[in-house]
């Protein structure tokens, strides 16, 4: 599997993941968002926004499942 598959199919793959995998993805997206927002490391607001949207998609899937 390609390393980039995770990023390319982020929203499409959510329905097929377990709750544990969804939590891992949410944590990953949160970490990447914080890195993109961090001062002194070359802030990237667009990347932070993209990761926020991805995290919100995971949160919506978890809410849909009642987890």
PQR file with spaces between the fields and no chain letter, atoms N, CA, C, O and H, PARSE charges and radii, in Angstrom:
ATOM       1  N    UNK     1       0.834   -1.167    0.000 -0.4000 1.5000
ATOM       2  CA   UNK     1       0.000    0.000    0.000 -0.0000 2.0000
ATOM       3  C    UNK     1       0.888    1.243    0.000  0.5500 1.7000
ATOM       4  O    UNK     1       1.919    1.290    0.671 -0.5500 1.4000
ATOM       5  N    UNK     2       0.475    2.218   -0.747 -0.4000 1.5000
ATOM       6  CA   UNK     2       1.223    3.451   -0.840 -0.0000 2.0000
ATOM       7  C    UNK     2       1.150    4.236    0.461  0.5500 1.7000
ATOM       8  O    UNK     2       0.131    4.242    1.152 -0.5500 1.4000
ATOM       9  H    UNK     2      -0.362    2.179   -1.292  0.4000 1.0000
ATOM      10  N    UNK     3       2.235    4.883    0.770 -0.4000 1.5000
ATOM      11  CA   UNK     3       2.264    5.713    1.968 -0.0000 2.0000
ATOM      12  C    UNK     3       1.247    6.847    1.861  0.5500 1.7000
ATOM      13  O    UNK     3       0.694    7.287    2.868 -0.5500 1.4000
ATOM      14  H    UNK     3       3.063    4.878    0.209  0.4000 1.0000
ATOM      15  N    UNK     4       1.006    7.311    0.655 -0.4000 1.5000
ATOM      16  CA   UNK     4       0.124    8.456    0.452 -0.0000 2.0000
ATOM      17  C    UNK     4      -1.347    8.065    0.390  0.5500 1.7000
ATOM      18  O    UNK     4      -2.211    8.941    0.371 -0.5500 1.4000
ATOM      19  H    UNK     4       1.456    6.953   -0.163  0.4000 1.0000
ATOM      20  N    UNK     5      -1.648    6.789    0.359 -0.4000 1.5000
ATOM      21  CA   UNK     5      -3.038    6.348    0.314 -0.0000 2.0000
ATOM      22  C    UNK     5      -3.816    6.903    1.508  0.5500 1.7000
ATOM      23  O    UNK     5      -4.986    7.264    1.376 -0.5500 1.4000
ATOM      24  H    UNK     5      -0.946    6.077    0.375  0.4000 1.0000
ATOM      25  N    UNK     6      -3.180    6.968    2.645 -0.4000 1.5000
ATOM      26  CA   UNK     6      -3.805    7.511    3.841 -0.0000 2.0000
ATOM      27  C    UNK     6      -4.349    8.914    3.575  0.5500 1.7000
ATOM      28  O    UNK     6      -5.461    9.241    3.989 -0.5500 1.4000
ATOM      29  H    UNK     6      -2.230    6.675    2.751  0.4000 1.0000
ATOM      30  N    UNK     7      -3.577    9.726    2.898 -0.4000 1.5000
ATOM      31  CA   UNK     7      -3.977   11.107    2.653 -0.0000 2.0000
ATOM      32  C    UNK     7      -4.975   11.215    1.512  0.5500 1.7000
ATOM      33  O    UNK     7      -5.902   12.021    1.580 -0.5500 1.4000
ATOM      34  H    UNK     7      -2.673    9.460    2.562  0.4000 1.0000
ATOM      35  N    UNK     8      -4.803   10.423    0.471 -0.4000 1.5000
ATOM      36  CA   UNK     8      -5.655   10.508   -0.718 -0.0000 2.0000
ATOM      37  C    UNK     8      -7.077   10.066   -0.439  0.5500 1.7000
ATOM      38  O    UNK     8      -8.018   10.649   -0.979 -0.5500 1.4000
ATOM      39  H    UNK     8      -4.049    9.768    0.416  0.4000 1.0000
ATOM      40  N    UNK     9      -7.255    9.062    0.380 -0.4000 1.5000
ATOM      41  CA   UNK     9      -8.575    8.480    0.615 -0.0000 2.0000
ATOM      42  C    UNK     9      -9.055    8.678    2.039  0.5500 1.7000
ATOM      43  O    UNK     9      -9.809    7.858    2.563 -0.5500 1.4000
ATOM      44  H    UNK     9      -6.491    8.589    0.818  0.4000 1.0000
ATOM      45  N    UNK    10      -8.630    9.746    2.661 -0.4000 1.5000
ATOM      46  CA   UNK    10      -8.912    9.969    4.080 -0.0000 2.0000
ATOM      47  C    UNK    10     -10.393    9.807    4.395  0.5500 1.7000
ATOM      48  O    UNK    10     -10.753    8.979    5.232 -0.5500 1.4000
ATOM      49  H    UNK    10      -8.018   10.412    2.235  0.4000 1.0000
ATOM      50  N    UNK    11     -11.251   10.570    3.750 -0.4000 1.5000
ATOM      51  CA   UNK    11     -12.683   10.555    4.066 -0.0000 2.0000
ATOM      52  C    UNK    11     -13.358    9.280    3.569  0.5500 1.7000
ATOM      53  O    UNK    11     -14.269    8.773    4.224 -0.5500 1.4000
ATOM      54  H    UNK    11     -10.959   11.243    3.070  0.4000 1.0000
ATOM      55  N    UNK    12     -12.935    8.763    2.441 -0.4000 1.5000
ATOM      56  CA   UNK    12     -13.560    7.575    1.875 -0.0000 2.0000
ATOM      57  C    UNK    12     -13.308    6.336    2.722  0.5500 1.7000
ATOM      58  O    UNK    12     -14.147    5.436    2.757 -0.5500 1.4000
ATOM      59  H    UNK    12     -12.195    9.175    1.909  0.4000 1.0000
ATOM      60  N    UNK    13     -12.186    6.275    3.395 -0.4000 1.5000
ATOM      61  CA   UNK    13     -11.823    5.104    4.189 -0.0000 2.0000
ATOM      62  C    UNK    13     -12.446    5.079    5.583  0.5500 1.7000
ATOM      63  O    UNK    13     -12.432    4.041    6.244 -0.5500 1.4000
ATOM      64  H    UNK    13     -11.504    7.007    3.367  0.4000 1.0000
ATOM      65  N    UNK    14     -12.984    6.188    6.032 -0.4000 1.5000
ATOM      66  CA   UNK    14     -13.439    6.280    7.420 -0.0000 2.0000
ATOM      67  C    UNK    14     -14.513    5.260    7.766  0.5500 1.7000
ATOM      68  O    UNK    14     -14.497    4.699    8.861 -0.5500 1.4000
ATOM      69  H    UNK    14     -12.995    7.031    5.495  0.4000 1.0000
ATOM      70  N    UNK    15     -15.430    5.014    6.865 -0.4000 1.5000
ATOM      71  CA   UNK    15     -16.538    4.094    7.155 -0.0000 2.0000
ATOM      72  C    UNK    15     -16.049    2.665    7.384  0.5500 1.7000
ATOM      73  O    UNK    15     -16.700    1.910    8.106 -0.5500 1.4000
ATOM      74  H    UNK    15     -15.442    5.470    5.975  0.4000 1.0000
ATOM      75  N    UNK    16     -14.925    2.276    6.793 -0.4000 1.5000
ATOM      76  CA   UNK    16     -14.426    0.916    6.917 -0.0000 2.0000
ATOM      77  C    UNK    16     -13.458    0.697    8.060  0.5500 1.7000
ATOM      78  O    UNK    16     -12.962   -0.416    8.237 -0.5500 1.4000
ATOM      79  H    UNK    16     -14.396    2.889    6.207  0.4000 1.0000
ATOM      80  N    UNK    17     -13.176    1.721    8.836 -0.4000 1.5000
ATOM      81  CA   UNK    17     -12.205    1.601    9.918 -0.0000 2.0000
ATOM      82  C    UNK    17     -12.882    1.233   11.235  0.5500 1.7000
ATOM      83  O    UNK    17     -14.067    1.496   11.440 -0.5500 1.4000
ATOM      84  H    UNK    17     -13.579    2.625    8.693  0.4000 1.0000
ATOM      85  N    UNK    18     -12.109    0.625   12.112 -0.4000 1.5000
ATOM      86  CA   UNK    18     -12.613    0.325   13.456 -0.0000 2.0000
ATOM      87  C    UNK    18     -12.571    1.604   14.290  0.5500 1.7000
ATOM      88  O    UNK    18     -11.957    2.593   13.888 -0.5500 1.4000
ATOM      89  H    UNK    18     -11.147    0.411   11.946  0.4000 1.0000
ATOM      90  N    UNK    19     -13.214    1.580   15.432 -0.4000 1.5000
ATOM      91  CA   UNK    19     -13.221    2.748   16.312 -0.0000 2.0000
ATOM      92  C    UNK    19     -11.791    3.083   16.747  0.5500 1.7000
ATOM      93  O    UNK    19     -11.423    4.256   16.817 -0.5500 1.4000
ATOM      94  H    UNK    19     -13.712    0.777   15.758  0.4000 1.0000
ATOM      95  N    UNK    20     -10.988    2.063   17.038 -0.4000 1.5000
ATOM      96  CA   UNK    20      -9.600    2.289   17.453 -0.0000 2.0000
ATOM      97  C    UNK    20      -8.812    2.977   16.345  0.5500 1.7000
ATOM      98  O    UNK    20      -8.029    3.890   16.608 -0.5500 1.4000
ATOM      99  H    UNK    20     -11.286    1.110   16.981  0.4000 1.0000
ATOM     100  N    UNK    21      -9.020    2.540   15.107 -0.4000 1.5000
ATOM     101  CA   UNK    21      -8.328    3.157   13.977 -0.0000 2.0000
ATOM     102  C    UNK    21      -8.789    4.595   13.774  0.5500 1.7000
ATOM     103  O    UNK    21      -7.988    5.465   13.433 -0.5500 1.4000
ATOM     104  H    UNK    21      -9.656    1.799   14.893  0.4000 1.0000
ATOM     105  N    UNK    22     -10.066    4.841   13.982 -0.4000 1.5000
ATOM     106  CA   UNK    22     -10.577    6.204   13.860 -0.0000 2.0000
ATOM     107  C    UNK    22      -9.952    7.114   14.920  0.5500 1.7000
ATOM     108  O    UNK    22      -9.605    8.259   14.633 -0.5500 1.4000
ATOM     109  H    UNK    22     -10.716    4.134   14.260  0.4000 1.0000
ATOM     110  N    UNK    23      -9.813    6.607   16.126 -0.4000 1.5000
ATOM     111  CA   UNK    23      -9.205    7.400   17.195 -0.0000 2.0000
ATOM     112  C    UNK    23      -7.742    7.693   16.858  0.5500 1.7000
ATOM     113  O    UNK    23      -7.259    8.799   17.100 -0.5500 1.4000
ATOM     114  H    UNK    23     -10.095    5.676   16.358  0.4000 1.0000
ATOM     115  N    UNK    24      -7.037    6.703   16.301 -0.4000 1.5000
ATOM     116  CA   UNK    24      -5.653    6.923   15.888 -0.0000 2.0000
ATOM     117  C    UNK    24      -5.571    7.988   14.806  0.5500 1.7000
ATOM     118  O    UNK    24      -4.682    8.839   14.841 -0.5500 1.4000
ATOM     119  H    UNK    24      -7.429    5.804   16.105  0.4000 1.0000
ATOM     120  N    UNK    25      -6.489    7.951   13.847 -0.4000 1.5000
ATOM     121  CA   UNK    25      -6.495    8.956   12.779 -0.0000 2.0000
ATOM     122  C    UNK    25      -6.815   10.338   13.323  0.5500 1.7000
ATOM     123  O    UNK    25      -6.225   11.330   12.894 -0.5500 1.4000
ATOM     124  H    UNK    25      -7.211    7.259   13.819  0.4000 1.0000
ATOM     125  N    UNK    26      -7.755   10.408   14.270 -0.4000 1.5000
ATOM     126  CA   UNK    26      -8.094   11.704   14.869 -0.0000 2.0000
ATOM     127  C    UNK    26      -6.880   12.283   15.587  0.5500 1.7000
ATOM     128  O    UNK    26      -6.584   13.471   15.456 -0.5500 1.4000
ATOM     129  H    UNK    26      -8.234    9.602   14.618  0.4000 1.0000
ATOM     130  N    UNK    27      -6.175   11.438   16.349 -0.4000 1.5000
ATOM     131  CA   UNK    27      -4.983   11.894   17.060 -0.0000 2.0000
ATOM     132  C    UNK    27      -3.894   12.340   16.082  0.5500 1.7000
ATOM     133  O    UNK    27      -3.214   13.340   16.317 -0.5500 1.4000
ATOM     134  H    UNK    27      -6.415   10.473   16.455  0.4000 1.0000
ATOM     135  N    UNK    28      -3.733   11.602   14.995 -0.4000 1.5000
ATOM     136  CA   UNK    28      -2.740   11.941   13.979 -0.0000 2.0000
ATOM     137  C    UNK    28      -3.062   13.290   13.348  0.5500 1.7000
ATOM     138  O    UNK    28      -2.180   14.136   13.198 -0.5500 1.4000
ATOM     139  H    UNK    28      -4.285   10.790   14.805  0.4000 1.0000
ATOM     140  N    UNK    29      -4.328   13.491   12.977 -0.4000 1.5000
ATOM     141  CA   UNK    29      -4.736   14.750   12.354 -0.0000 2.0000
ATOM     142  C    UNK    29      -4.557   15.909   13.319  0.5500 1.7000
ATOM     143  O    UNK    29      -4.150   17.000   12.921 -0.5500 1.4000
ATOM     144  H    UNK    29      -5.044   12.804   13.098  0.4000 1.0000
ATOM     145  N    UNK    30      -4.862   15.673   14.588 -0.4000 1.5000
ATOM     146  CA   UNK    30      -4.694   16.714   15.598 -0.0000 2.0000
ATOM     147  C    UNK    30      -3.225   17.092   15.747  0.5500 1.7000
ATOM     148  O    UNK    30      -2.885   18.271   15.841 -0.5500 1.4000
ATOM     149  H    UNK    30      -5.194   14.787   14.911  0.4000 1.0000
ATOM     150  N    UNK    31      -2.367   16.091   15.766 -0.4000 1.5000
ATOM     151  CA   UNK    31      -0.927   16.333   15.881 -0.0000 2.0000
ATOM     152  C    UNK    31      -0.415   17.122   14.677  0.5500 1.7000
ATOM     153  O    UNK    31       0.356   18.068   14.837 -0.5500 1.4000
ATOM     154  H    UNK    31      -2.643   15.133   15.689  0.4000 1.0000
ATOM     155  N    UNK    32      -0.839   16.740   13.483 -0.4000 1.5000
ATOM     156  CA   UNK    32      -0.388   17.444   12.274 -0.0000 2.0000
ATOM     157  C    UNK    32      -0.911   18.874   12.241  0.5500 1.7000
ATOM     158  O    UNK    32      -0.214   19.776   11.775 -0.5500 1.4000
ATOM     159  H    UNK    32      -1.465   15.972   13.353  0.4000 1.0000
ATOM     160  N    UNK    33      -2.119   19.090   12.724 -0.4000 1.5000
ATOM     161  CA   UNK    33      -2.664   20.440   12.773 -0.0000 2.0000
ATOM     162  C    UNK    33      -1.850   21.309   13.724  0.5500 1.7000
ATOM     163  O    UNK    33      -1.511   22.447   13.399 -0.5500 1.4000
ATOM     164  H    UNK    33      -2.685   18.357   13.102  0.4000 1.0000
ATOM     165  N    UNK    34      -1.539   20.769   14.894 -0.4000 1.5000
ATOM     166  CA   UNK    34      -0.734   21.525   15.857 -0.0000 2.0000
ATOM     167  C    UNK    34       0.640   21.852   15.300  0.5500 1.7000
ATOM     168  O    UNK    34       1.154   22.946   15.534 -0.5500 1.4000
ATOM     169  H    UNK    34      -1.814   19.844   15.158  0.4000 1.0000
ATOM     170  N    UNK    35       1.248   20.918   14.560 -0.4000 1.5000
ATOM     171  CA   UNK    35       2.552   21.173   13.949 -0.0000 2.0000
ATOM     172  C    UNK    35       2.455   22.279   12.906  0.5500 1.7000
ATOM     173  O    UNK    35       3.348   23.120   12.807 -0.5500 1.4000
ATOM     174  H    UNK    35       0.830   20.030   14.370  0.4000 1.0000
ATOM     175  N    UNK    36       1.386   22.283   12.136 -0.4000 1.5000
ATOM     176  CA   UNK    36       1.219   23.302   11.103 -0.0000 2.0000
ATOM     177  C    UNK    36       0.953   24.674   11.713  0.5500 1.7000
ATOM     178  O    UNK    36       1.288   25.692   11.109 -0.5500 1.4000
ATOM     179  H    UNK    36       0.660   21.600   12.216  0.4000 1.0000
ATOM     180  N    UNK    37       0.355   24.714   12.901 -0.4000 1.5000
ATOM     181  CA   UNK    37       0.068   25.966   13.581 -0.0000 2.0000
ATOM     182  C    UNK    37       1.215   26.459   14.453  0.5500 1.7000
ATOM     183  O    UNK    37       1.200   27.607   14.896 -0.5500 1.4000
ATOM     184  H    UNK    37       0.082   23.886   13.392  0.4000 1.0000
ATOM     185  N    UNK    38       2.202   25.617   14.706 -0.4000 1.5000
ATOM     186  CA   UNK    38       3.266   25.942   15.662 -0.0000 2.0000
ATOM     187  C    UNK    38       4.126   27.105   15.181  0.5500 1.7000
ATOM     188  O    UNK    38       4.526   27.179   14.019 -0.5500 1.4000
ATOM     189  H    UNK    38       2.214   24.684   14.346  0.4000 1.0000
ATOM     190  N    UNK    39       4.388   27.987   16.096 -0.4000 1.5000
ATOM     191  CA   UNK    39       5.274   29.115   15.791 -0.0000 2.0000
ATOM     192  C    UNK    39       6.720   28.632   15.824  0.5500 1.7000
ATOM     193  O    UNK    39       7.067   27.713   16.565 -0.5500 1.4000
ATOM     194  H    UNK    39       4.063   27.927   17.040  0.4000 1.0000
ATOM     195  N    UNK    40       7.544   29.262   15.018 -0.4000 1.5000
ATOM     196  CA   UNK    40       8.958   28.920   15.001 -0.0000 2.0000
ATOM     197  C    UNK    40       9.287   27.733   14.120  0.5500 1.7000
ATOM     198  O    UNK    40      10.457   27.384   13.962 -0.5500 1.4000
ATOM     199  H    UNK    40       7.262   30.009   14.416  0.4000 1.0000
ATOM     200  N    UNK    41       8.271   27.107   13.543 -0.4000 1.5000
ATOM     201  CA   UNK    41       8.516   25.951   12.677 -0.0000 2.0000
ATOM     202  C    UNK    41       7.962   26.209   11.287  0.5500 1.7000
ATOM     203  O    UNK    41       7.719   25.270   10.529 -0.5500 1.4000
ATOM     204  H    UNK    41       7.321   27.391   13.671  0.4000 1.0000
ATOM     205  N    UNK    42       7.762   27.477   10.947 -0.4000 1.5000
ATOM     206  CA   UNK    42       7.222   27.789    9.635 -0.0000 2.0000
ATOM     207  C    UNK    42       5.736   27.512    9.575  0.5500 1.7000
ATOM     208  O    UNK    42       5.312   26.527    8.970 -0.5500 1.4000
ATOM     209  H    UNK    42       7.959   28.240   11.563  0.4000 1.0000
ATOM     210  N    UNK    43       4.946   28.360   10.190 -0.4000 1.5000
ATOM     211  CA   UNK    43       3.502   28.165   10.248 -0.0000 2.0000
ATOM     212  C    UNK    43       2.927   27.988    8.847  0.5500 1.7000
ATOM     213  O    UNK    43       3.379   28.613    7.887 -0.5500 1.4000
ATOM     214  H    UNK    43       5.291   29.159   10.682  0.4000 1.0000
ATOM     215  N    UNK    44       1.931   27.130    8.756 -0.4000 1.5000
ATOM     216  CA   UNK    44       1.272   26.869    7.482 -0.0000 2.0000
ATOM     217  C    UNK    44      -0.242   26.820    7.737  0.5500 1.7000
ATOM     218  O    UNK    44      -0.792   25.752    8.002 -0.5500 1.4000
ATOM     219  H    UNK    44       1.564   26.623    9.536  0.4000 1.0000
ATOM     220  N    UNK    45      -0.910   27.976    7.656 -0.4000 1.5000
ATOM     221  CA   UNK    45      -2.341   28.019    7.963 -0.0000 2.0000
ATOM     222  C    UNK    45      -3.195   27.134    7.059  0.5500 1.7000
ATOM     223  O    UNK    45      -4.187   26.563    7.512 -0.5500 1.4000
ATOM     224  H    UNK    45      -0.462   28.844    7.440  0.4000 1.0000
ATOM     225  N    UNK    46      -2.820   27.016    5.792 -0.4000 1.5000
ATOM     226  CA   UNK    46      -3.607   26.184    4.879 -0.0000 2.0000
ATOM     227  C    UNK    46      -3.527   24.717    5.285  0.5500 1.7000
ATOM     228  O    UNK    46      -4.540   24.017    5.286 -0.5500 1.4000
ATOM     229  H    UNK    46      -2.014   27.480    5.425  0.4000 1.0000
ATOM     230  N    UNK    47      -2.339   24.251    5.627 -0.4000 1.5000
ATOM     231  CA   UNK    47      -2.188   22.862    6.066 -0.0000 2.0000
ATOM     232  C    UNK    47      -2.941   22.633    7.373  0.5500 1.7000
ATOM     233  O    UNK    47      -3.571   21.592    7.554 -0.5500 1.4000
ATOM     234  H    UNK    47      -1.516   24.819    5.626  0.4000 1.0000
ATOM     235  N    UNK    48      -2.876   23.596    8.277 -0.4000 1.5000
ATOM     236  CA   UNK    48      -3.593   23.464    9.547 -0.0000 2.0000
ATOM     237  C    UNK    48      -5.093   23.363    9.291  0.5500 1.7000
ATOM     238  O    UNK    48      -5.780   22.558    9.919 -0.5500 1.4000
ATOM     239  H    UNK    48      -2.364   24.442    8.130  0.4000 1.0000
ATOM     240  N    UNK    49      -5.594   24.170    8.381 -0.4000 1.5000
ATOM     241  CA   UNK    49      -7.014   24.133    8.034 -0.0000 2.0000
ATOM     242  C    UNK    49      -7.396   22.787    7.424  0.5500 1.7000
ATOM     243  O    UNK    49      -8.435   22.221    7.762 -0.5500 1.4000
ATOM     244  H    UNK    49      -5.036   24.825    7.871  0.4000 1.0000
ATOM     245  N    UNK    50      -6.561   22.278    6.532 -0.4000 1.5000
ATOM     246  CA   UNK    50      -6.829   20.976    5.902 -0.0000 2.0000
ATOM     247  C    UNK    50      -6.861   19.853    6.939  0.5500 1.7000
ATOM     248  O    UNK    50      -7.738   18.990    6.892 -0.5500 1.4000
ATOM     249  H    UNK    50      -5.717   22.738    6.258  0.4000 1.0000
ATOM     250  N    UNK    51      -5.911   19.861    7.872 -0.4000 1.5000
ATOM     251  CA   UNK    51      -5.885   18.831    8.907 -0.0000 2.0000
ATOM     252  C    UNK    51      -7.057   18.978    9.860  0.5500 1.7000
ATOM     253  O    UNK    51      -7.564   17.980   10.373 -0.5500 1.4000
ATOM     254  H    UNK    51      -5.199   20.562    7.910  0.4000 1.0000
ATOM     255  N    UNK    52      -7.501   20.220   10.109 -0.4000 1.5000
ATOM     256  CA   UNK    52      -8.678   20.437   10.953 -0.0000 2.0000
ATOM     257  C    UNK    52      -9.914   19.827   10.301  0.5500 1.7000
ATOM     258  O    UNK    52     -10.733   19.208   10.980 -0.5500 1.4000
ATOM     259  H    UNK    52      -7.090   21.031    9.692  0.4000 1.0000
ATOM     260  N    UNK    53     -10.052   19.998    8.992 -0.4000 1.5000
ATOM     261  CA   UNK    53     -11.185   19.428    8.255 -0.0000 2.0000
ATOM     262  C    UNK    53     -11.143   17.899    8.317  0.5500 1.7000
ATOM     263  O    UNK    53     -12.176   17.252    8.485 -0.5500 1.4000
ATOM     264  H    UNK    53      -9.387   20.501    8.441  0.4000 1.0000
ATOM     265  N    UNK    54      -9.952   17.332    8.180 -0.4000 1.5000
ATOM     266  CA   UNK    54      -9.821   15.869    8.252 -0.0000 2.0000
ATOM     267  C    UNK    54     -10.175   15.358    9.644  0.5500 1.7000
ATOM     268  O    UNK    54     -10.837   14.329    9.780 -0.5500 1.4000
ATOM     269  H    UNK    54      -9.112   17.858    8.043  0.4000 1.0000
ATOM     270  N    UNK    55      -9.732   16.078   10.680 -0.4000 1.5000
ATOM     271  CA   UNK    55     -10.072   15.677   12.046 -0.0000 2.0000
ATOM     272  C    UNK    55     -11.573   15.770   12.283  0.5500 1.7000
ATOM     273  O    UNK    55     -12.151   14.911   12.949 -0.5500 1.4000
ATOM     274  H    UNK    55      -9.194   16.914   10.569  0.4000 1.0000
ATOM     275  N    UNK    56     -12.197   16.791   11.750 -0.4000 1.5000
ATOM     276  CA   UNK    56     -13.640   16.948   11.905 -0.0000 2.0000
ATOM     277  C    UNK    56     -14.395   15.815   11.208  0.5500 1.7000
ATOM     278  O    UNK    56     -15.434   15.373   11.700 -0.5500 1.4000
ATOM     279  H    UNK    56     -11.727   17.489   11.209  0.4000 1.0000
ATOM     280  N    UNK    57     -13.886   15.342   10.071 -0.4000 1.5000
ATOM     281  CA   UNK    57     -14.519   14.217    9.379 -0.0000 2.0000
ATOM     282  C    UNK    57     -14.459   12.956   10.242  0.5500 1.7000
ATOM     283  O    UNK    57     -15.421   12.188   10.289 -0.5500 1.4000
ATOM     284  H    UNK    57     -13.043   15.701    9.671  0.4000 1.0000
ATOM     285  N    UNK    58     -13.345   12.744   10.917 -0.4000 1.5000
ATOM     286  CA   UNK    58     -13.218   11.596   11.818 -0.0000 2.0000
ATOM     287  C    UNK    58     -14.167   11.751   13.002  0.5500 1.7000
ATOM     288  O    UNK    58     -14.824   10.792   13.407 -0.5500 1.4000
ATOM     289  H    UNK    58     -12.564   13.368   10.879  0.4000 1.0000
ATOM     290  N    UNK    59     -14.235   12.969   13.560 -0.4000 1.5000
ATOM     291  CA   UNK    59     -15.146   13.214   14.683 -0.0000 2.0000
ATOM     292  C    UNK    59     -16.590   12.946   14.279  0.5500 1.7000
ATOM     293  O    UNK    59     -17.355   12.379   15.060 -0.5500 1.4000
ATOM     294  H    UNK    59     -13.701   13.748   13.231  0.4000 1.0000
ATOM     295  N    UNK    60     -16.969   13.343   13.077 -0.4000 1.5000
ATOM     296  CA   UNK    60     -18.330   13.100   12.595 -0.0000 2.0000
ATOM     297  C    UNK    60     -18.608   11.608   12.456  0.5500 1.7000
ATOM     298  O    UNK    60     -19.700   11.145   12.788 -0.5500 1.4000
ATOM     299  H    UNK    60     -16.347   13.804   12.443  0.4000 1.0000
ATOM     300  N    UNK    61     -17.623   10.853   11.967 -0.4000 1.5000
ATOM     301  CA   UNK    61     -17.793    9.406   11.831 -0.0000 2.0000
ATOM     302  C    UNK    61     -17.929    8.753   13.203  0.5500 1.7000
ATOM     303  O    UNK    61     -18.758    7.861   13.387 -0.5500 1.4000
ATOM     304  H    UNK    61     -16.736   11.229   11.698  0.4000 1.0000
ATOM     305  N    UNK    62     -17.127    9.188   14.159 -0.4000 1.5000
ATOM     306  CA   UNK    62     -17.233    8.654   15.518 -0.0000 2.0000
ATOM     307  C    UNK    62     -18.590    8.994   16.121  0.5500 1.7000
ATOM     308  O    UNK    62     -19.191    8.155   16.792 -0.5500 1.4000
ATOM     309  H    UNK    62     -16.454    9.913   14.010  0.4000 1.0000
ATOM     310  N    UNK    63     -19.077   10.194   15.898 -0.4000 1.5000
ATOM     311  CA   UNK    63     -20.391   10.602   16.392 -0.0000 2.0000
ATOM     312  C    UNK    63     -21.485    9.766   15.750  0.5500 1.7000
ATOM     313  O    UNK    63     -22.440    9.362   16.413 -0.5500 1.4000
ATOM     314  H    UNK    63     -18.589   10.876   15.352  0.4000 1.0000
ATOM     315  N    UNK    64     -21.342    9.507   14.453 -0.4000 1.5000
ATOM     316  CA   UNK    64     -22.321    8.704   13.733 -0.0000 2.0000
ATOM     317  C    UNK    64     -22.429    7.302   14.329  0.5500 1.7000
ATOM     318  O    UNK    64     -23.515    6.727   14.404 -0.5500 1.4000
ATOM     319  H    UNK    64     -20.566    9.835   13.914  0.4000 1.0000
ATOM     320  N    UNK    65     -21.293    6.767   14.748 -0.4000 1.5000
ATOM     321  CA   UNK    65     -21.253    5.426   15.345 -0.0000 2.0000
ATOM     322  C    UNK    65     -21.624    5.434   16.816  0.5500 1.7000
ATOM     323  O    UNK    65     -21.831    4.373   17.406 -0.5500 1.4000
ATOM     324  H    UNK    65     -20.411    7.234   14.687  0.4000 1.0000
ATOM     325  N    UNK    66     -21.712    6.600   17.413 -0.4000 1.5000
ATOM     326  CA   UNK    66     -22.045    6.691   18.828 -0.0000 2.0000
ATOM     327  C    UNK    66     -20.882    6.386   19.736  0.5500 1.7000
ATOM     328  O    UNK    66     -21.073    5.999   20.889 -0.5500 1.4000
ATOM     329  H    UNK    66     -21.544    7.462   16.934  0.4000 1.0000
ATOM     330  N    UNK    67     -19.665    6.559   19.223 -0.4000 1.5000
ATOM     331  CA   UNK    67     -18.463    6.267   20.024 -0.0000 2.0000
ATOM     332  C    UNK    67     -17.909    7.519   20.660  0.5500 1.7000
ATOM     333  O    UNK    67     -16.903    7.459   21.366 -0.5500 1.4000
ATOM     334  H    UNK    67     -19.510    6.873   18.287  0.4000 1.0000
